[in-house]
Amino acid sequence: MVSLILREGIDGASVSKIAKEAGVSPATIYVYYNSKEEMISDVFRECAQRPYQYIARQLHAEMGGEELIDTIVRGAYTFSTEFEEVFSFVEQCSRCPTLSAKVCEEECSCDILELIHSYQERGILKRYSDWNMGAVLFAPVRFLAMNRTLPKRDIDVQLDELVQMLQALLLR
């Protein structure tokens, strides 16, 4: 279904096309889901959690603040390149108001937010709201990931600079 939506868009991916790609009948889909939107929302939620799970596996509470920020930024970028289809699907669904209203990014990133809270409590990271922490940590990486026209060495330079900027902004 992810590939179909990337090829044809959310509106172009009908239940019959989704069923055909999955090798099942449209009736089978309606056994599990009441609507196409419900099905896409479930897949969107699952896919939206994957980058945060990927990053969380690389983090541990003993990291210093600089290493934490570096690992989050580089992990988010690496996920976007290693799992480009999932990344693109999440980005497309995020721009759909009805879908993005049903999938809360804060819910998807709860493991990372809990770790960030522990760094805030220990005085390593400044105390900003979860919304702003998510915005400054992940939105710039998404921007770089969606605009991958630079050579890899230039991307590395941009990531280095971004890490330094975020460390200056977020560390105490």
N, C-alpha and C positions, 0 to 999 in steps of 0.2 A: 504494500500500500504506500509506503514512503516513496518509493521510486515513481509510482504512478502519480502521486500528488506533485512531486517535483517536475515531472514531465508535463502534466496536464493542468496543474493548479488545483486548488481545493474545490472550486466550482465544477471543474471539468472531470473530477474523479467521482463518477456516479457509483452507487452501490453495485450496479451490475458490472461495471468495469473492475471495481475492487474485488468482487466475488470471482470474476473470471481470472484475474491475476492470482488470486489465492487458490484457485482450483476448487471452489465450492459454489453452491447455488446461492443466489441472493436471499432466498428464504433462510438458509443456514445463518447468514449474518444477522437476520432479524430475530433469530432464536437468542442470540447473545446481546444484541443492541437494539434499542428502540428507534434509533435514527442514525444516519450517516454522521451527523455532528457529534453524537455521543461516542461513536466508534473512533472518530478522528481525535476527539478530546482525550480519550483514554490512551491512544497511541502517542499523542502529543505530550501528555503528562509523563509517560514512561520515557520518552526520548529526551524530554527537558531535564529529567533527573540524571541522565547518563553522564553529561560533562562534569557535574558536581560530584558524582560518585567516582569518576575517573580521577579528579583532582584530590578528593578526600583520601584515596588510597595512597597518595604520595605524601600526605601530611602527617605530622605527629606533634604532640603537645610539647616536646622537648626542643623543637626548632626555635632558633632565635627569630626575632621579628623580621629582620632583613631576609632570612631564608624563607620564612613563611610567605611573604609577599612575592618573592622571586618564584617560588614553587607554584603559587596560585596563578600568577600571570603566565608563566611558561606552560604550565599544565593546561590552562584554558586554551592557549594557542595551539599546543600540540594536539589536543583533542580535536580542534576544528580541522586540522590537516589530516589526522589519522582516520577520523570518522566524518569525512566531509559530507556524506549524504545525510547523516543524522543531524549534523550542525545546520545544513541548509534547510532541512525539514523544520527544525525548531525555529529557525529565523523566519521562515515563511509563515508558520502558524502563529508566531508571536505578533506578526503584523495584521492578523485577522482579529478584529475586536471581539467577535463572539467566542472565539477559541481562547484568546489571551485572558478574557474575563473568567474563564473556567479553570485556568491553570495558574496557580500562584507561584511565582519564582521563589519567593521566600520559603514556601513549602518544599520546593525541590532542592533548595540549597541548605536545608536545616543542619546537616552535619558540619558543614563549613562555617555556618553562622555560629554554631555552638563553640567551635574552636576559636573563632574570632572573639566571641564574648569572653572566653577564658583569657585571651591575650589582653583584652581591654581591662578585665578585672585585675590582672597582674601588673597593669600600668605600662605594658609594652606597646600597645596600640592606643591611639586616641579614641575617645568615645564619640562615635558618630552613629546615627541611626542605621538600622539594617538596610534601609532603602538606599541611603547614600553610600554606605560601604559597598553594597552590591553594584551600584552605579559606577563608582570610581574604580573598582577592581575588575569588573567584567565588561562594561560597555566599551572601554577603549580597546580591549583585546578583540572584542567582536568586530569593531571597526577595522582593525588591522586584518583580521581573518577574512572579512568580506571583501577587502580590497587588496588581494594578494597579487598585485601586478609587479611588485618589486622583486628583484633577485633575492635569494635566500640570505646572502650576506647583509643586504640592506634591511631585510626583515629582522635579522638578529640585532642590528644596530638600533632599530626602532624599539624592539623589545627591551634591550638594555636600557635605553633612555626612559622608556615607560616604567620599568622597574624602579629606576632611580627616582623618577618623579613621584611615584606612589610611595616609596619609602620615605621621601622627604615630607610628603603630605600626611601620612598615616602613623609614622613612628613617633614616639615621645622622645 
